[in-house]
């Protein structure tokens, strides 16, 4: 099972570990593309702070993020699973997993990134600021930039197993499973169910979406679950107590669509 996660805008501080080694990251076929984005991002932040703030979409209060990017090549690193924070990662709570679940997380969880393309949670990276929605002056929109290198390396990443796609729309732009990989992919959205004047209303709410996805991944890891197909995933999630509605694709080469319905987050 390969689980595709979005990153978080907010990130923990860089660690005290050795500086970044791009060649040591997972998916080594992305090394050249990573170096290109890293080089342009650092150059932009060194050369023109105001332009960098505009390109990165930073408010005045986040000006310090530019200095963080300036020091990317020399900053300490820590596992990506510790760098990414926020609602989804709080609910996932990787640090409290037992040994077996943590081992499965390191093998299964992949975080998409405007800077790195995608990394596994055990890959050591520095803290940074660069979303997939950024348009760098030389490379252009990163969602488009990553499509070619990701198309070359990602089809092999799942092996022959299930792909559980929990990414937000900005990050699905960088790689969309196709063909037989798509047929083994389940894309999930979370819907909040509420009763309004005796009628059920469903809506997508950001907090419920992120927290439920984090909790869902955590439950799968703690259970040691290794579903091999979307249909098996639906069965496992229901056994774990989630309310899941599944839509199998009508045509070959398409992904399954799963709705996880929640009323509240515990």
Helices and strands as residue ranges (DSSP letters): E 2-5, G 22-24, G 28-30, H 31-47, H 49-56, G 60-62, H 64-70, E 78-79, H 80-83, H 87-92, G 94-96, H 99-108, E 109-113, E 117-120, E 124-125, E 135-136, E 140-141, H 142-157, E 163-165, H 169-172, H 179-183, E 185-196, E 199-203, H 206-222, H 230-239, E 243-247, E 256-262
